Amino acid sequence: MKKSILAFVALVAVAGIYYMTIGSTQIVTEIKKEINHEIIELKKSGFIVEDRVIREEAEHFVIDFNNTQDITKYIKKSNNSISQSEVELLKGLKIGVDIEYTPTAKDAIAFDIYPIKLPMFLYEEMREDNESIVAIDKMLKEKLLLVHISVNKLLSGFDGYLKDINTKFDNGKSNGHFTIKGFSFNGDIKDEDVKNLKQNIKEMSFKIGKEIHIALSDLKVFIENPTDAKYNNNSSNYTLKSLNIENRENGENLSLIINDLSGSSKDTKKGELIEGIAKIDIASIDYTTGSDKILLKKANADIKIENLNIEAMEKLEVILNDENVSFEQMIPLLKKITKSDLSFSISNLSLDNITSNGEKMQGFNIKAFAKTNKDFDWNSINNDPMVLMQLGNIQANISISNTLFSVISQDPKMMMVMMFAQPIDKNGTKVYDLEFTKGSLKVNGKPFM
């Protein structure tokens, strides 16, 4: 949805009253009017607002999500791709909101947001696990899942945090432990929208006995224009110090450790078309399953998509959710997508080296470019559906180290490929140059098969 429910609670304080500093009394008066207006709008949109208590310096109310049918209609106005079944998962959810006016010398308003009741489907899944239900009800009663947001008196920025969580639970089979530390965020507000949102999580961990352990540390995220669903220069940057996943259920020995991950993405809209760029770098991936241990070093990816008709793509995604959709219904949207000169490129997909069970080998590098054929004759499909193979052209270069290639070539499927297409030896690597045009594939300049 364009603005999440949690973001909404921060934004209602500034909608329609973005202006320079005025007296504290007048600020509070205007904010109270706006809060009251937004609550009326919530009620019109299907949300049930109950238990409202209004005082001079504070107020409290509860938002009930039971009317999922009307809520879906409201959300679809800004996010047409969301389905009724997805919103239905919120049924039964109740969110408490506590508001304090002029909480500090620099802040105009502060919110505490916390669940009072979780969605109904979660309780249905736990109906035979009374101990878990009791533990969750205790967490809700003690407001352990609480988000605090403060908006400054200039109404130009906000900051907040998720209350630290350090709780133990017992699911009847084994003890568990859940922690979140140092979850904070802040952002700028301009023209009634959130800008330049920053989020930090110092530590998050989830354990069930000795069988399951999931932990991350030092996650930092920066998002420009996070509430803009129109792809107008949306960008993000993120870093993660480590992610650790362990699973030893039923005697399994599965471990995944990712160290020093960083990435970025940017969307730019030009008319009906968007350009998207994504980049990710990972220092190391340590993977263990059973007795096999694999260590990957320096994984990188640079991906770009150009001239994507996002409106047609979103409509296509919607109709694809319909089990009864026919290919004929998709053709108008596919025409619109392909005629925009859509292209997709991988300027770098690489892995520096691999260590498999103590044996170290150099990695690989892939470059690729794909482009749709905007002059494709759609009428030709009526005579031969296989002409769809001519809808796009692809060029790719794959370079694999000799040591890695010798391991891969032992796979029976790769043996079959090598019977028809031998690689080129170049600078100590095995190279494949691929070209797919007009439904025909060439490998190293020769027709494949």
C-alpha positions, 0 to 999 in steps of 0.5 A, spaced: 500 500 500 502 507 498 502 508 505 503 503 511 498 503 517 504 505 521 506 510 517 499 513 516 499 514 524 505 519 523 503 522 517 496 524 519 499 529 524 502 533 518 497 532 512 494 539 510 498 543 516 505 543 513 508 550 515 513 554 518 513 554 526 507 557 530 505 558 537 505 551 541 498 552 543 496 553 535 500 547 533 496 543 538 489 546 536 491 545 528 494 538 530 488 536 534 483 538 528 487 534 523 487 528 527 480 528 528 479 529 520 483 523 519 479 519 524 473 520 520 476 518 514 479 512 517 471 510 519 469 512 512 474 507 509 472 501 513 476 501 519 473 501 525 475 506 531 473 505 538 475 506 545 477 513 543 478 517 550 480 525 549 484 529 554 487 536 554 494 533 553 493 526 550 488 521 547 487 514 546 484 510 540 484 503 537 483 501 530 480 495 528 481 491 521 475 487 521 471 490 515 477 487 510 472 488 504 471 496 505 479 496 507 481 493 501 477 498 496 480 503 500 487 500 499 486 499 492 486 506 490 493 507 491 495 499 490 491 496 485 496 490 485 493 488 492 488 482 493 482 481 497 485 475 500 492 479 502 488 484 506 483 478 509 489 476 513 489 482 517 482 480 519 481 481 527 487 485 528 487 491 533 492 496 533 492 501 539 494 508 538 496 513 544 497 520 542 501 526 546 501 533 544 507 537 546 511 531 549 518 535 549 520 542 547 522 540 540 516 535 539 509 537 537 506 530 537 508 523 539 505 516 538 505 510 541 503 504 536 502 497 539 498 491 537 492 489 542 490 483 538 493 479 532 490 477 526 485 472 527 489 467 522 495 466 527 490 464 533 487 459 528 494 456 527 495 456 534 489 453 537 492 447 539 498 450 543 495 454 549 501 456 552 503 460 545 497 463 546 498 465 553 505 467 552 503 472 546 497 475 550 502 477 555 506 480 550 501 484 547 498 486 554 505 488 556 506 492 550 512 489 548 511 490 540 511 498 541 513 503 536 514 510 538 514 516 533 515 523 535 514 529 530 518 536 531 514 542 531 517 545 525 513 539 522 519 537 517 521 531 520 520 525 525 524 520 529 522 514 533 524 507 535 521 500 536 521 498 544 527 493 545 524 486 546 528 481 550 523 475 551 523 468 552 517 463 551 516 455 551 512 452 545 511 446 549 517 442 546 523 447 547 524 453 550 525 460 545 528 466 545 526 473 541 530 479 542 531 486 538 535 491 540 537 498 537 531 498 532 531 506 530 529 510 525 528 518 522 526 521 516 524 528 513 517 530 511 516 535 505 509 536 502 506 531 506 510 525 504 516 522 508 523 523 505 529 520 506 527 515 511 533 512 515 532 505 519 537 502 523 537 495 527 543 493 532 541 486 533 535 481 532 535 474 534 530 468 534 532 462 537 528 455 539 532 451 543 538 448 540 535 447 533 533 453 530 537 460 530 536 466 526 540 472 527 542 479 524 547 485 526 548 492 524 542 493 519 542 500 516 537 502 511 536 509 507 530 510 503 529 516 498 521 517 497 519 511 501 511 513 500 512 514 493 509 509 489 510 512 482 517 510 481 519 518 481 527 517 483 526 512 488 532 510 491 535 506 497 542 504 500 543 498 505 548 495 509 548 488 513 554 486 517 552 479 518 546 474 517 546 467 521 541 462 519 542 455 523 537 449 523 538 443 526 531 440 527 531 432 526 538 431 526 539 436 520 546 440 520 544 446 516 548 453 516 548 459 512 552 465 514 552 472 510 558 477 512 558 484 510 552 485 505 551 492 501 547 494 496 543 499 492 537 501 488 534 506 484 528 507 480 527 513 475 520 514 471 520 518 464 513 518 462 510 512 462 517 508 462 521 507 468 529 505 469 531 501 474 538 499 477 540 495 482 547 493 485 549 488 491 556 486 494 557 480 499 564 479 502 562 472 504 557 466 504 559 460 508 554 455 507 554 448 510 549 442 509 550 435 512 558 434 512 559 439 506 562 446 507 562 451 501 565 458 502 564 463 497 568 470 497 566 476 493 559 475 490 557 481 486 551 483 481 550 489 477 543 489 474 539 494 470 532 494 466 530 500 461 524 502 458 519 498 462 512 500 461 510 499 469 503 501 468 502 495 463 506 490 467 502 492 474 496 490 470 499 484 467 501 482 474 493 483 476 490 479 471 496 473 472 493 472 479 486 470 475 486 462 474 482 463 468 486 468 464 487 466 457 493 468 453 489 472 448 487 477 454 495 478 456 496 480 448 494 487 449 499 488 455 505 484 452 504 488 446 505 495 450 511 492 454 515 490 448 513 496 444 517 500 449 524 498 447 524 494 453 531 491 455 535 488 461 542 488 462 547 484 467 553 488 467 556 484 472 554 477 476 561 474 479 564 470 484 571 471 486 573 464 489 569 458 492 572 453 497 568 447 497 570 442 502 577 445 503 578 445 495 579 452 493 578 454 486 577 461 482 570 463 480 566 466 474 563 472 471 557 473 467 555 479 462 548 479 459 544 483 455 536 482 453 532 486 449 525 485 446 523 485 439 519 491 438 517 490 431 515 483 432 509 481 428 503 479 433 499 476 428 504 471 426 502 467 433 495 465 430 499 461 425 505 458 429 505 460 437 512 458 437 514 464 433 514 467 440 521 465 441 523 471 436 520 476 441 526 477 444 534 477 443 539 475 448 547 476 448 551 473 454 558 472 455 560 467 461 567 466 463 568 460 468 575 458 471 578 452 469 578 449 476 571 451 477 569 448 470 572 441 471 568 440 477 561 443 473 563 439 467 562 432 471 555 433 472 551 429 467 547 435 464 553 439 463 556 433 459 550 433 454 551 441 453 559 440 452 557 434 446 554 440 442 558 446 444 565 446 447 568 452 450 573 457 448 580 457 452 581 464 454 586 467 459 586 461 463 578 461 463 573 457 459 569 462 455 562 461 452 559 467 448 551 466 447 547 469 442 540 468 441 536 472 435 530 470 431 529 464 435 536 461 434 541 460 439 549 460 437 554 458 442 561 461 440 559 463 433 556 456 431 549 454 431 547 450 437 545 443 435 
